Amino acid sequence: MATNFTMKEVHVGKLIEDELYRQGRTVNWFAHEIYCEKSNVYKMFKRKSIDLAQLMKISEVLDHNFLSDCFEEP
């Protein structure tokens, strides 16, 4: 049985940035956890969308379900 999901109008980079700072985490910590350069984290914060696999990894690292922030069931 297929389920249709609707993408919400959100800025994914901003959601990630807000959650990171809400948790009191640093950009250095986050970059290390997701295996990327600090400069790339700042670029990510500016992106409206992000690769699904990367978003799932970030959800694990920050223990926050970003998919539910981005999609809704009709």
PDB file of N, H, CA, C and O in Angstrom:
ATOM      1  N   MET A   1       0.844  -1.178   0.000  1.00  0.00           N
ATOM      2  CA  MET A   1       0.000   0.000   0.000  1.00  0.00           C
ATOM      3  C   MET A   1       0.894   1.247   0.000  1.00  0.00           C
ATOM      4  O   MET A   1       1.737   1.411   0.882  1.00  0.00           O
ATOM      5  N   ALA A   2       0.708   2.103  -0.971  1.00  0.00           N
ATOM      6  H   ALA A   2       0.023   1.969  -1.688  1.00  0.00           H
ATOM      7  CA  ALA A   2       1.514   3.311  -1.101  1.00  0.00           C
ATOM      8  C   ALA A   2       0.932   4.436  -0.246  1.00  0.00           C
ATOM      9  O   ALA A   2      -0.284   4.606  -0.149  1.00  0.00           O
ATOM     10  N   THR A   3       1.818   5.181   0.356  1.00  0.00           N
ATOM     11  H   THR A   3       2.805   5.042   0.277  1.00  0.00           H
ATOM     12  CA  THR A   3       1.412   6.339   1.139  1.00  0.00           C
ATOM     13  C   THR A   3       1.953   7.576   0.454  1.00  0.00           C
ATOM     14  O   THR A   3       3.131   7.625   0.100  1.00  0.00           O
ATOM     15  N   ASN A   4       1.115   8.570   0.264  1.00  0.00           N
ATOM     16  H   ASN A   4       0.158   8.531   0.551  1.00  0.00           H
ATOM     17  CA  ASN A   4       1.552   9.819  -0.339  1.00  0.00           C
ATOM     18  C   ASN A   4       1.970  10.797   0.749  1.00  0.00           C
ATOM     19  O   ASN A   4       1.266  10.984   1.742  1.00  0.00           O
ATOM     20  N   PHE A   5       3.110  11.408   0.549  1.00  0.00           N
ATOM     21  H   PHE A   5       3.682  11.256  -0.257  1.00  0.00           H
ATOM     22  CA  PHE A   5       3.594  12.416   1.477  1.00  0.00           C
ATOM     23  C   PHE A   5       3.702  13.738   0.737  1.00  0.00           C
ATOM     24  O   PHE A   5       4.020  13.773  -0.452  1.00  0.00           O
ATOM     25  N   THR A   6       3.439  14.806   1.438  1.00  0.00           N
ATOM     26  H   THR A   6       3.180  14.778   2.403  1.00  0.00           H
ATOM     27  CA  THR A   6       3.553  16.141   0.891  1.00  0.00           C
ATOM     28  C   THR A   6       4.726  16.826   1.566  1.00  0.00           C
ATOM     29  O   THR A   6       4.868  16.780   2.788  1.00  0.00           O
ATOM     30  N   MET A   7       5.567  17.461   0.759  1.00  0.00           N
ATOM     31  H   MET A   7       5.451  17.498  -0.233  1.00  0.00           H
ATOM     32  CA  MET A   7       6.700  18.176   1.329  1.00  0.00           C
ATOM     33  C   MET A   7       6.238  19.530   1.838  1.00  0.00           C
ATOM     34  O   MET A   7       5.555  20.274   1.134  1.00  0.00           O
ATOM     35  N   LYS A   8       6.616  19.837   3.064  1.00  0.00           N
ATOM     36  H   LYS A   8       7.170  19.233   3.636  1.00  0.00           H
ATOM     37  CA  LYS A   8       6.293  21.128   3.658  1.00  0.00           C
ATOM     38  C   LYS A   8       7.248  22.189   3.117  1.00  0.00           C
ATOM     39  O   LYS A   8       8.359  21.877   2.689  1.00  0.00           O
ATOM     40  N   GLU A   9       6.814  23.420   3.139  1.00  0.00           N
ATOM     41  H   GLU A   9       5.911  23.674   3.487  1.00  0.00           H
ATOM     42  CA  GLU A   9       7.668  24.542   2.741  1.00  0.00           C
ATOM     43  C   GLU A   9       8.561  24.902   3.931  1.00  0.00           C
ATOM     44  O   GLU A   9       8.200  25.729   4.769  1.00  0.00           O
ATOM     45  N   VAL A  10       9.717  24.272   3.987  1.00  0.00           N
ATOM     46  H   VAL A  10      10.010  23.600   3.307  1.00  0.00           H
ATOM     47  CA  VAL A  10      10.660  24.523   5.068  1.00  0.00           C
ATOM     48  C   VAL A  10      12.043  24.778   4.485  1.00  0.00           C
ATOM     49  O   VAL A  10      12.328  24.406   3.346  1.00  0.00           O
ATOM     50  N   HIS A  11      12.882  25.403   5.262  1.00  0.00           N
ATOM     51  H   HIS A  11      12.651  25.705   6.186  1.00  0.00           H
ATOM     52  CA  HIS A  11      14.292  25.611   4.911  1.00  0.00           C
ATOM     53  C   HIS A  11      15.076  24.626   5.763  1.00  0.00           C
ATOM     54  O   HIS A  11      15.321  24.875   6.943  1.00  0.00           O
ATOM     55  N   VAL A  12      15.471  23.502   5.161  1.00  0.00           N
ATOM     56  H   VAL A  12      15.272  23.300   4.202  1.00  0.00           H
ATOM     57  CA  VAL A  12      16.070  22.404   5.907  1.00  0.00           C
ATOM     58  C   VAL A  12      17.358  22.833   6.613  1.00  0.00           C
ATOM     59  O   VAL A  12      17.586  22.453   7.761  1.00  0.00           O
ATOM     60  N   GLY A  13      18.180  23.602   5.956  1.00  0.00           N
ATOM     61  H   GLY A  13      17.995  23.910   5.023  1.00  0.00           H
ATOM     62  CA  GLY A  13      19.423  24.056   6.580  1.00  0.00           C
ATOM     63  C   GLY A  13      19.170  24.846   7.847  1.00  0.00           C
ATOM     64  O   GLY A  13      19.883  24.690   8.838  1.00  0.00           O
ATOM     65  N   LYS A  14      18.166  25.682   7.814  1.00  0.00           N
ATOM     66  H   LYS A  14      17.587  25.809   7.009  1.00  0.00           H
ATOM     67  CA  LYS A  14      17.818  26.482   8.998  1.00  0.00           C
ATOM     68  C   LYS A  14      17.291  25.589  10.115  1.00  0.00           C
ATOM     69  O   LYS A  14      17.594  25.818  11.286  1.00  0.00           O
ATOM     70  N   LEU A  15      16.500  24.568   9.760  1.00  0.00           N
ATOM     71  H   LEU A  15      16.254  24.382   8.809  1.00  0.00           H
ATOM     72  CA  LEU A  15      16.003  23.624  10.773  1.00  0.00           C
ATOM     73  C   LEU A  15      17.169  22.927  11.470  1.00  0.00           C
ATOM     74  O   LEU A  15      17.179  22.786  12.693  1.00  0.00           O
ATOM     75  N   ILE A  16      18.150  22.494  10.678  1.00  0.00           N
ATOM     76  H   ILE A  16      18.142  22.609   9.684  1.00  0.00           H
ATOM     77  CA  ILE A  16      19.318  21.809  11.241  1.00  0.00           C
ATOM     78  C   ILE A  16      20.107  22.751  12.137  1.00  0.00           C
ATOM     79  O   ILE A  16      20.488  22.388  13.250  1.00  0.00           O
ATOM     80  N   GLU A  17      20.348  23.954  11.653  1.00  0.00           N
ATOM     81  H   GLU A  17      20.038  24.249  10.749  1.00  0.00           H
ATOM     82  CA  GLU A  17      21.090  24.947  12.438  1.00  0.00           C
ATOM     83  C   GLU A  17      20.374  25.245  13.752  1.00  0.00           C
ATOM     84  O   GLU A  17      21.007  25.280  14.807  1.00  0.00           O
ATOM     85  N   ASP A  18      19.070  25.458  13.697  1.00  0.00           N
ATOM     86  H   ASP A  18      18.556  25.430  12.839  1.00  0.00           H
ATOM     87  CA  ASP A  18      18.297  25.759  14.910  1.00  0.00           C
ATOM     88  C   ASP A  18      18.366  24.614  15.917  1.00  0.00           C
ATOM     89  O   ASP A  18      18.532  24.843  17.115  1.00  0.00           O
ATOM     90  N   GLU A  19      18.237  23.383  15.426  1.00  0.00           N
ATOM     91  H   GLU A  19      18.102  23.197  14.453  1.00  0.00           H
ATOM     92  CA  GLU A  19      18.280  22.225  16.324  1.00  0.00           C
ATOM     93  C   GLU A  19      19.660  22.046  16.936  1.00  0.00           C
ATOM     94  O   GLU A  19      19.781  21.727  18.119  1.00  0.00           O
ATOM     95  N   LEU A  20      20.700  22.251  16.135  1.00  0.00           N
ATOM     96  H   LEU A  20      20.601  22.510  15.174  1.00  0.00           H
ATOM     97  CA  LEU A  20      22.064  22.137  16.637  1.00  0.00           C
ATOM     98  C   LEU A  20      22.284  23.106  17.798  1.00  0.00           C
ATOM     99  O   LEU A  20      22.803  22.719  18.845  1.00  0.00           O
ATOM    100  N   TYR A  21      21.894  24.346  17.612  1.00  0.00           N
ATOM    101  H   TYR A  21      21.472  24.660  16.762  1.00  0.00           H
ATOM    102  CA  TYR A  21      22.102  25.353  18.660  1.00  0.00           C
ATOM    103  C   TYR A  21      21.138  25.161  19.832  1.00  0.00           C
ATOM    104  O   TYR A  21      21.474  25.482  20.972  1.00  0.00           O
ATOM    105  N   ARG A  22      19.935  24.636  19.552  1.00  0.00           N
ATOM    106  H   ARG A  22      19.662  24.375  18.626  1.00  0.00           H
ATOM    107  CA  ARG A  22      18.991  24.346  20.640  1.00  0.00           C
ATOM    108  C   ARG A  22      19.596  23.320  21.595  1.00  0.00           C
ATOM    109  O   ARG A  22      19.392  23.383  22.807  1.00  0.00           O
ATOM    110  N   GLN A  23      20.343  22.376  21.027  1.00  0.00           N
ATOM    111  H   GLN A  23      20.509  22.324  20.042  1.00  0.00           H
ATOM    112  CA  GLN A  23      20.986  21.341  21.836  1.00  0.00           C
ATOM    113  C   GLN A  23      22.284  21.815  22.492  1.00  0.00           C
ATOM    114  O   GLN A  23      22.881  21.092  23.290  1.00  0.00           O
ATOM    115  N   GLY A  24      22.710  23.015  22.157  1.00  0.00           N
ATOM    116  H   GLY A  24      22.225  23.602  21.509  1.00  0.00           H
ATOM    117  CA  GLY A  24      23.949  23.534  22.734  1.00  0.00           C
ATOM    118  C   GLY A  24      25.199  22.900  22.135  1.00  0.00           C
ATOM    119  O   GLY A  24      26.257  22.893  22.764  1.00  0.00           O
ATOM    120  N   ARG A  25      25.079  22.371  20.928  1.00  0.00           N
ATOM    121  H   ARG A  25      24.220  22.376  20.417  1.00  0.00           H
ATOM    122  CA  ARG A  25      26.206  21.724  20.253  1.00  0.00           C
ATOM    123  C   ARG A  25      26.976  22.748  19.425  1.00  0.00           C
ATOM    124  O   ARG A  25      26.432  23.779  19.029  1.00  0.00           O
ATOM    125  N   THR A  26      28.236  22.452  19.173  1.00  0.00           N
ATOM    126  H   THR A  26      28.677  21.615  19.495  1.00  0.00           H
ATOM    127  CA  THR A  26      29.055  23.357  18.367  1.00  0.00           C
ATOM    128  C   THR A  26      29.118  22.861  16.919  1.00  0.00           C
ATOM    129  O   THR A  26      28.866  21.691  16.630  1.00  0.00           O
ATOM    130  N   VAL A  27      29.458  23.775  16.036  1.00  0.00           N
ATOM    131  H   VAL A  27      29.662  24.725  16.271  1.00  0.00           H
ATOM    132  CA  VAL A  27      29.643  23.417  14.639  1.00  0.00           C
ATOM    133  C   VAL A  27      30.817  22.446  14.505  1.00  0.00           C
ATOM    134  O   VAL A  27      30.764  21.528  13.686  1.00  0.00           O
ATOM    135  N   ASN A  28      31.869  22.635  15.293  1.00  0.00           N
ATOM    136  H   ASN A  28      31.912  23.380  15.958  1.00  0.00           H
ATOM    137  CA  ASN A  28      33.011  21.710  15.260  1.00  0.00           C
ATOM    138  C   ASN A  28      32.577  20.296  15.617  1.00  0.00           C
ATOM    139  O   ASN A  28      32.948  19.343  14.932  1.00  0.00           O
ATOM    140  N   TRP A  29      31.797  20.150  16.679  1.00  0.00           N
ATOM    141  H   TRP A  29      31.496  20.925  17.235  1.00  0.00           H
ATOM    142  CA  TRP A  29      31.299  18.834  17.093  1.00  0.00           C
ATOM    143  C   TRP A  29      30.474  18.210  15.974  1.00  0.00           C
ATOM    144  O   TRP A  29      30.665  17.045  15.627  1.00  0.00           O
ATOM    145  N   PHE A  30      29.560  18.993  15.412  1.00  0.00           N
ATOM    146  H   PHE A  30      29.405  19.940  15.694  1.00  0.00           H
ATOM    147  CA  PHE A  30      28.658  18.504  14.375  1.00  0.00           C
ATOM    148  C   PHE A  30      29.432  18.070  13.128  1.00  0.00           C
ATOM    149  O   PHE A  30      29.161  17.009  12.566  1.00  0.00           O
ATOM    150  N   ALA A  31      30.382  18.881  12.703  1.00  0.00           N
ATOM    151  H   ALA A  31      30.602  19.743  13.160  1.00  0.00           H
ATOM    152  CA  ALA A  31      31.195  18.545  11.528  1.00  0.00           C
ATOM    153  C   ALA A  31      31.929  17.222  11.740  1.00  0.00           C
ATOM    154  O   ALA A  31      31.992  16.388  10.837  1.00  0.00           O
ATOM    155  N   HIS A  32      32.471  17.038  12.912  1.00  0.00           N
ATOM    156  H   HIS A  32      32.421  17.715  13.646  1.00  0.00           H
ATOM    157  CA  HIS A  32      33.168  15.790  13.233  1.00  0.00           C
ATOM    158  C   HIS A  32      32.201  14.607  13.179  1.00  0.00           C
ATOM    159  O   HIS A  32      32.544  13.553  12.643  1.00  0.00           O
ATOM    160  N   GLU A  33      31.013  14.769  13.721  1.00  0.00           N
ATOM    161  H   GLU A  33      30.734  15.625  14.156  1.00  0.00           H
ATOM    162  CA  GLU A  33      30.030  13.686  13.780  1.00  0.00           C
ATOM    163  C   GLU A  33      29.510  13.267  12.408  1.00  0.00           C
ATOM    164  O   GLU A  33      29.201  12.096  12.190  1.00  0.00           O
ATOM    165  N   ILE A  34      29.414  14.225  11.483  1.00  0.00           N
ATOM    166  H   ILE A  34      29.666  15.176  11.661  1.00  0.00           H
ATOM    167  CA  ILE A  34      28.894  13.883  10.154  1.00  0.00           C
ATOM    168  C   ILE A  34      30.021  13.775   9.117  1.00  0.00           C
ATOM    169  O   ILE A  34      29.765  13.691   7.916  1.00  0.00           O
ATOM    170  N   TYR A  35      31.266  13.779   9.598  1.00  0.00           N
ATOM    171  H   TYR A  35      31.474  13.848  10.573  1.00  0.00           H
ATOM    172  CA  TYR A  35      32.438  13.563   8.746  1.00  0.00           C
ATOM    173  C   TYR A  35      32.536  14.576   7.604  1.00  0.00           C
ATOM    174  O   TYR A  35      32.659  14.206   6.436  1.00  0.00           O
ATOM    175  N   CYS A  36      32.479  15.852   7.962  1.00  0.00           N
ATOM    176  H   CYS A  36      32.379  16.153   8.911  1.00  0.00           H
ATOM    177  CA  CYS A  36      32.673  16.882   6.945  1.00  0.00           C
ATOM    178  C   CYS A  36      33.412  18.070   7.537  1.00  0.00           C
ATOM    179  O   CYS A  36      33.583  18.169   8.752  1.00  0.00           O
ATOM    180  N   GLU A  37      33.839  18.955   6.680  1.00  0.00           N
ATOM    181  H   GLU A  37      33.700  18.875   5.693  1.00  0.00           H
ATOM    182  CA  GLU A  37      34.549  20.159   7.105  1.00  0.00           C
ATOM    183  C   GLU A  37      33.583  21.164   7.715  1.00  0.00           C
ATOM    184  O   GLU A  37      32.415  21.238   7.335  1.00  0.00           O
ATOM    185  N   LYS A  38      34.092  21.927   8.661  1.00  0.00           N
ATOM    186  H   LYS A  38      35.041  21.866   8.970  1.00  0.00           H
ATOM    187  CA  LYS A  38      33.287  22.959   9.320  1.00  0.00           C
ATOM    188  C   LYS A  38      32.702  23.937   8.304  1.00  0.00           C
ATOM    189  O   LYS A  38      31.547  24.345   8.433  1.00  0.00           O
ATOM    190  N   SER A  39      33.480  24.311   7.304  1.00  0.00           N
ATOM    191  H   SER A  39      34.417  23.980   7.199  1.00  0.00           H
ATOM    192  CA  SER A  39      32.995  25.256   6.287  1.00  0.00           C
ATOM    193  C   SER A  39      31.785  24.682   5.541  1.00  0.00           C
ATOM    194  O   SER A  39      30.889  25.427   5.144  1.00  0.00           O
ATOM    195  N   ASN A  40      31.762  23.355   5.351  1.00  0.00           N
ATOM    196  H   ASN A  40      32.490  22.750   5.674  1.00  0.00           H
ATOM    197  CA  ASN A  40      30.624  22.729   4.677  1.00  0.00           C
ATOM    198  C   ASN A  40      29.369  22.733   5.542  1.00  0.00           C
ATOM    199  O   ASN A  40      28.255  22.762   5.019  1.00  0.00           O
ATOM    200  N   VAL A  41      29.539  22.704   6.844  1.00  0.00           N
ATOM    201  H   VAL A  41      30.444  22.681   7.269  1.00  0.00           H
ATOM    202  CA  VAL A  41      28.382  22.792   7.742  1.00  0.00           C
ATOM    203  C   VAL A  41      27.724  24.163   7.572  1.00  0.00           C
ATOM    204  O   VAL A  41      26.500  24.254   7.486  1.00  0.00           O
ATOM    205  N   TYR A  42      28.513  25.208   7.524  1.00  0.00           N
ATOM    206  H   TYR A  42      29.508  25.134   7.594  1.00  0.00           H
ATOM    207  CA  TYR A  42      27.953  26.547   7.338  1.00  0.00           C
ATOM    208  C   TYR A  42      27.255  26.667   5.980  1.00  0.00           C
ATOM    209  O   TYR A  42      26.229  27.337   5.866  1.00  0.00           O
ATOM    210  N   LYS A  43      27.811  26.018   4.955  1.00  0.00           N
ATOM    211  H   LYS A  43      28.644  25.474   5.048  1.00  0.00           H
ATOM    212  CA  LYS A  43      27.150  26.010   3.647  1.00  0.00           C
ATOM    213  C   LYS A  43      25.824  25.248   3.723  1.00  0.00           C
ATOM    214  O   LYS A  43      24.839  25.647   3.103  1.00  0.00           O
ATOM    215  N   MET A  44      25.805  24.162   4.480  1.00  0.00           N
ATOM    216  H   MET A  44      26.606  23.838   4.984  1.00  0.00           H
ATOM    217  CA  MET A  44      24.590  23.366   4.646  1.00  0.00           C
ATOM    218  C   MET A  44      23.481  24.204   5.286  1.00  0.00           C
ATOM    219  O   MET A  44      22.319  24.102   4.893  1.00  0.00           O
ATOM    220  N   PHE A  45      23.837  25.019   6.257  1.00  0.00           N
ATOM    221  H   PHE A  45      24.781  25.101   6.576  1.00  0.00           H
ATOM    222  CA  PHE A  45      22.842  25.852   6.937  1.00  0.00           C
ATOM    223  C   PHE A  45      22.131  26.791   5.957  1.00  0.00           C
ATOM    224  O   PHE A  45      20.997  27.201   6.206  1.00  0.00           O
ATOM    225  N   LYS A  46      22.781  27.127   4.862  1.00  0.00           N
ATOM    226  H   LYS A  46      23.702  26.794   4.659  1.00  0.00           H
ATOM    227  CA  LYS A  46      22.211  28.049   3.877  1.00  0.00           C
ATOM    228  C   LYS A  46      21.353  27.357   2.824  1.00  0.00           C
ATOM    229  O   LYS A  46      20.677  28.016   2.034  1.00  0.00           O
ATOM    230  N   ARG A  47      21.382  26.023   2.816  1.00  0.00           N
ATOM    231  H   ARG A  47      21.931  25.487   3.457  1.00  0.00           H
ATOM    232  CA  ARG A  47      20.661  25.273   1.784  1.00  0.00           C
ATOM    233  C   ARG A  47      19.210  25.019   2.184  1.00  0.00           C
ATOM    234  O   ARG A  47      18.915  24.640   3.317  1.00  0.00           O
ATOM    235  N   LYS A  48      18.323  25.237   1.230  1.00  0.00           N
ATOM    236  H   LYS A  48      18.563  25.545   0.310  1.00  0.00           H
ATOM    237  CA  LYS A  48      16.899  25.014   1.476  1.00  0.00           C
ATOM    238  C   LYS A  48      16.559  23.528   1.477  1.00  0.00           C
ATOM    239  O   LYS A  48      15.641  23.095   2.173  1.00  0.00           O
ATOM    240  N   SER A  49      17.305  22.749   0.693  1.00  0.00           N
ATOM    241  H   SER A  49      18.051  23.101   0.127  1.00  0.00           H
ATOM    242  CA  SER A  49      17.063  21.308   0.633  1.00  0.00           C
ATOM    243  C   SER A  49      18.376  20.567   0.834  1.00  0.00           C
ATOM    244  O   SER A  49      19.457  21.153   0.775  1.00  0.00           O
ATOM    245  N   ILE A  50      18.257  19.258   1.075  1.00  0.00           N
ATOM    246  H   ILE A  50      17.379  18.782   1.123  1.00  0.00           H
ATOM    247  CA  ILE A  50      19.438  18.451   1.366  1.00  0.00           C
ATOM    248  C   ILE A  50      19.168  17.027   0.901  1.00  0.00           C
ATOM    249  O   ILE A  50      18.018  16.593   0.840  1.00  0.00           O
ATOM    250  N   ASP A  51      20.221  16.311   0.576  1.00  0.00           N
ATOM    251  H   ASP A  51      21.156  16.663   0.625  1.00  0.00           H
ATOM    252  CA  ASP A  51      20.128  14.918   0.172  1.00  0.00           C
ATOM    253  C   ASP A  51      19.467  14.098   1.287  1.00  0.00           C
ATOM    254  O   ASP A  51      19.775  14.273   2.466  1.00  0.00           O
ATOM    255  N   LEU A  52      18.566  13.212   0.901  1.00  0.00           N
ATOM    256  H   LEU A  52      18.316  13.070  -0.057  1.00  0.00           H
ATOM    257  CA  LEU A  52      17.802  12.434   1.875  1.00  0.00           C
ATOM    258  C   LEU A  52      18.699  11.570   2.761  1.00  0.00           C
ATOM    259  O   LEU A  52      18.493  11.515   3.973  1.00  0.00           O
ATOM    260  N   ALA A  53      19.683  10.900   2.179  1.00  0.00           N
ATOM    261  H   ALA A  53      19.850  10.945   1.194  1.00  0.00           H
ATOM    262  CA  ALA A  53      20.582  10.057   2.975  1.00  0.00           C
ATOM    263  C   ALA A  53      21.349  10.891   3.998  1.00  0.00           C
ATOM    264  O   ALA A  53      21.544  10.464   5.137  1.00  0.00           O
ATOM    265  N   GLN A  54      21.779  12.076   3.589  1.00  0.00           N
ATOM    266  H   GLN A  54      21.620  12.422   2.665  1.00  0.00           H
ATOM    267  CA  GLN A  54      22.496  12.956   4.514  1.00  0.00           C
ATOM    268  C   GLN A  54      21.558  13.443   5.618  1.00  0.00           C
ATOM    269  O   GLN A  54      21.952  13.538   6.780  1.00  0.00           O
ATOM    270  N   LEU A  55      20.321  13.749   5.248  1.00  0.00           N
ATOM    271  H   LEU A  55      20.000  13.672   4.304  1.00  0.00           H
ATOM    272  CA  LEU A  55      19.355  14.202   6.251  1.00  0.00           C
ATOM    273  C   LEU A  55      19.071  13.105   7.270  1.00  0.00           C
ATOM    274  O   LEU A  55      18.896  13.390   8.455  1.00  0.00           O
ATOM    275  N   MET A  56      19.024  11.867   6.823  1.00  0.00           N
ATOM    276  H   MET A  56      19.166  11.636   5.860  1.00  0.00           H
ATOM    277  CA  MET A  56      18.799  10.759   7.749  1.00  0.00           C
ATOM    278  C   MET A  56      19.978  10.605   8.711  1.00  0.00           C
ATOM    279  O   MET A  56      19.776  10.345   9.897  1.00  0.00           O
ATOM    280  N   LYS A  57      21.202  10.764   8.213  1.00  0.00           N
ATOM    281  H   LYS A  57      21.366  10.975   7.249  1.00  0.00           H
ATOM    282  CA  LYS A  57      22.390  10.699   9.064  1.00  0.00           C
ATOM    283  C   LYS A  57      22.364  11.831  10.085  1.00  0.00           C
ATOM    284  O   LYS A  57      22.664  11.614  11.259  1.00  0.00           O
ATOM    285  N   ILE A  58      22.013  13.021   9.651  1.00  0.00           N
ATOM    286  H   ILE A  58      21.769  13.197   8.697  1.00  0.00           H
ATOM    287  CA  ILE A  58      21.938  14.175  10.550  1.00  0.00           C
ATOM    288  C   ILE A  58      20.858  13.948  11.603  1.00  0.00           C
ATOM    289  O   ILE A  58      21.035  14.314  12.766  1.00  0.00           O
ATOM    290  N   SER A  59      19.749  13.349  11.202  1.00  0.00           N
ATOM    291  H   SER A  59      19.606  13.051  10.258  1.00  0.00           H
ATOM    292  CA  SER A  59      18.680  13.021  12.154  1.00  0.00           C
ATOM    293  C   SER A  59      19.191  12.094  13.247  1.00  0.00           C
ATOM    294  O   SER A  59      18.852  12.261  14.419  1.00  0.00           O
ATOM    295  N   GLU A  60      20.009  11.114  12.862  1.00  0.00           N
ATOM    296  H   GLU A  60      20.284  10.978  11.910  1.00  0.00           H
ATOM    297  CA  GLU A  60      20.593  10.194  13.844  1.00  0.00           C
ATOM    298  C   GLU A  60      21.544  10.921  14.783  1.00  0.00           C
ATOM    299  O   GLU A  60      21.482  10.755  16.001  1.00  0.00           O
ATOM    300  N   VAL A  61      22.419  11.724  14.205  1.00  0.00           N
ATOM    301  H   VAL A  61      22.469  11.859  13.216  1.00  0.00           H
ATOM    302  CA  VAL A  61      23.440  12.420  14.992  1.00  0.00           C
ATOM    303  C   VAL A  61      22.800  13.369  16.003  1.00  0.00           C
ATOM    304  O   VAL A  61      23.223  13.433  17.157  1.00  0.00           O
ATOM    305  N   LEU A  62      21.778  14.105  15.563  1.00  0.00           N
ATOM    306  H   LEU A  62      21.434  14.053  14.625  1.00  0.00           H
ATOM    307  CA  LEU A  62      21.132  15.080  16.450  1.00  0.00           C
ATOM    308  C   LEU A  62      19.932  14.497  17.198  1.00  0.00           C
ATOM    309  O   LEU A  62      19.278  15.195  17.972  1.00  0.00           O
ATOM    310  N   ASP A  63      19.647  13.216  16.961  1.00  0.00           N
ATOM    311  H   ASP A  63      20.178  12.648  16.332  1.00  0.00           H
ATOM    312  CA  ASP A  63      18.519  12.542  17.603  1.00  0.00           C
ATOM    313  C   ASP A  63      17.234  13.368  17.451  1.00  0.00           C
ATOM    314  O   ASP A  63      16.512  13.631  18.413  1.00  0.00           O
ATOM    315  N   HIS A  64      16.985  13.761  16.197  1.00  0.00           N
ATOM    316  H   HIS A  64      17.571  13.546  15.415  1.00  0.00           H
ATOM    317  CA  HIS A  64      15.803  14.562  15.862  1.00  0.00           C
ATOM    318  C   HIS A  64      15.301  14.106  14.496  1.00  0.00           C
ATOM    319  O   HIS A  64      16.089  13.986  13.558  1.00  0.00           O
ATOM    320  N   ASN A  65      14.012  13.852  14.372  1.00  0.00           N
ATOM    321  H   ASN A  65      13.371  13.949  15.134  1.00  0.00           H
ATOM    322  CA  ASN A  65      13.438  13.371  13.119  1.00  0.00           C
ATOM    323  C   ASN A  65      13.140  14.551  12.186  1.00  0.00           C
ATOM    324  O   ASN A  65      12.053  15.128  12.218  1.00  0.00           O
ATOM    325  N   PHE A  66      14.123  14.892  11.361  1.00  0.00           N
ATOM    326  H   PHE A  66      15.006  14.423  11.335  1.00  0.00           H
ATOM    327  CA  PHE A  66      13.943  15.987  10.417  1.00  0.00           C
ATOM    328  C   PHE A  66      12.973  15.626   9.297  1.00  0.00           C
ATOM    329  O   PHE A  66      12.377  16.512   8.684  1.00  0.00           O
ATOM    330  N   LEU A  67      12.810  14.339   9.026  1.00  0.00           N
ATOM    331  H   LEU A  67      13.293  13.619   9.524  1.00  0.00           H
ATOM    332  CA  LEU A  67      11.862  13.925   8.006  1.00  0.00           C
ATOM    333  C   LEU A  67      10.449  14.354   8.373  1.00  0.00           C
ATOM    334  O   LEU A  67       9.685  14.784   7.508  1.00  0.00           O
ATOM    335  N   SER A  68      10.099  14.240   9.645  1.00  0.00           N
ATOM    336  H   SER A  68      10.719  13.891  10.347  1.00  0.00           H
ATOM    337  CA  SER A  68       8.754  14.678  10.055  1.00  0.00           C
ATOM    338  C   SER A  68       8.607  16.198   9.983  1.00  0.00           C
ATOM    339  O   SER A  68       7.494  16.713   9.877  1.00  0.00           O
ATOM    340  N   ASP A  69       9.727  16.910  10.041  1.00  0.00           N
ATOM    341  H   ASP A  69      10.631  16.491  10.127  1.00  0.00           H
ATOM    342  CA  ASP A  69       9.695  18.369   9.885  1.00  0.00           C
ATOM    343  C   ASP A  69       9.492  18.772   8.425  1.00  0.00           C
ATOM    344  O   ASP A  69       9.003  19.863   8.130  1.00  0.00           O
ATOM    345  N   CYS A  70       9.878  17.868   7.515  1.00  0.00           N
ATOM    346  H   CYS A  70      10.275  16.982   7.755  1.00  0.00           H
ATOM    347  CA  CYS A  70       9.876  18.189   6.085  1.00  0.00           C
ATOM    348  C   CYS A  70       8.693  17.621   5.314  1.00  0.00           C
ATOM    349  O   CYS A  70       8.312  18.154   4.271  1.00  0.00           O
ATOM    350  N   PHE A  71       8.109  16.533   5.829  1.00  0.00           N
ATOM    351  H   PHE A  71       8.418  16.100   6.675  1.00  0.00           H
ATOM    352  CA  PHE A  71       7.020  15.867   5.104  1.00  0.00           C
ATOM    353  C   PHE A  71       5.810  15.675   6.009  1.00  0.00           C
ATOM    354  O   PHE A  71       5.931  15.538   7.227  1.00  0.00           O
ATOM    355  N   GLU A  72       4.640  15.668   5.375  1.00  0.00           N
ATOM    356  H   GLU A  72       4.542  15.779   4.386  1.00  0.00           H
ATOM    357  CA  GLU A  72       3.414  15.389   6.122  1.00  0.00           C
ATOM    358  C   GLU A  72       2.547  14.442   5.299  1.00  0.00           C
ATOM    359  O   GLU A  72       2.561  14.464   4.068  1.00  0.00           O
ATOM    360  N   GLU A  73       1.797  13.616   6.009  1.00  0.00           N
ATOM    361  H   GLU A  73       1.786  13.598   7.008  1.00  0.00           H
ATOM    362  CA  GLU A  73       0.861  12.729   5.335  1.00  0.00           C
ATOM    363  C   GLU A  73      -0.430  13.497   5.089  1.00  0.00           C
ATOM    364  O   GLU A  73      -0.850  14.297   5.926  1.00  0.00           O
ATOM    365  N   PRO A  74      -1.064  13.254   3.931  1.00  0.00           N
ATOM    366  CA  PRO A  74      -2.322  13.961   3.659  1.00  0.00           C
ATOM    367  C   PRO A  74      -3.451  13.494   4.559  1.00  0.00           C
ATOM    368  O   PRO A  74      -4.572  13.992   4.453  1.00  0.00           O
TER     369      PRO A  74
END
